Amino acid sequence: MATPLNIQKLIGYLVRLPGIGPRQAARFAYALLDWDKESTDSLAAVLADLKKSVQRCNVCGRAIEKTQDIDICTSCKNLQSGHPILVIEKDQDLENIERSGYFQGAYHLLGGLILDEKKEGLVHKRVKGLYERIETLMNNRNLKKPIEIIVAVSATPEGDATALYLERVLEPFIKKNEIQFQRLGRGLSTGSELEYADPETIKFALKNRK
């Protein structure tokens, strides 16, 4: 007997989520089928309201509450121009780093890694945004010292490829000594993701960036 059409449709949407394969998606879909109507209606309402109530900061890309007159986050609005910029993969990494309480500066969210087919288009767009952001900083202030660009992505092959791609894209600024391109130092073990690193590991990796 064929799988019900709406279950197939739901699985098709769920597999688009990070780290979710067809089997997991099917498991979630059938679990949702067994929820009571009140719960599924509540979930549908939250999903329907998501794009209406949450937006991305136009500068760094982090998620913020949507309002009529604000399109950038508080951090970007209040940031001093000389602060370093920490380039990260995803929202969970940003939240984890903020919990460590060590980093004082700006963020730039890539939304994924360069070898992730599902995210590659978004990553290229966000990298272009970073280039334009640095370009604006160069035009709007007298350069007294290079801006630190710290690439804080997972210690994986995909993370390494993303860091190399960023370095190539930002090479014009590096050659002019307008930015100081750095990566996280020791502390984050090979193959690990920043999202799951504890605060002390994050502090150590940031302190020993190179």
C-alpha angles and dihedrals in degrees: 000000000000122000110258111266097239091050088053090049092049092049088051090058096042094054087061089068118097114273095002118128129188095270094050090044091053091049091052093045094054091044090055089050088061095051117106118257094253092057095047091047090051091050091048090051093051091049092047091051096044098089091040095054106030130053140168121258107253091225110038102014098234121144115263137169111273117243132167098245105030125072100160130064125252092251093057092042094053098035121123113231096239097059121113121255118229112207111208138176105229147359094262090058091053092050092048092050092048090052089057088063092210106104120077111184146059130317133215117195117209096189093221144347130289098249095050105103092201092054105029096100092050092047092053089050093050092046089053087050090053091051091051091045092055090044090055091049090052091052096045103050143038106255110235096161136359118278112245112238107190116192107210105178130138118289093246134112088261090051092049091050090050092050092050091049091051091050091053093048093048094043094109090061092043093053091051090049089238093128135029108221113211141168131206113280132223118324103067105088122223113275095019126123123230091226091070099040117116121238095257092052090050092049091049093047092049093045091052097043115146 
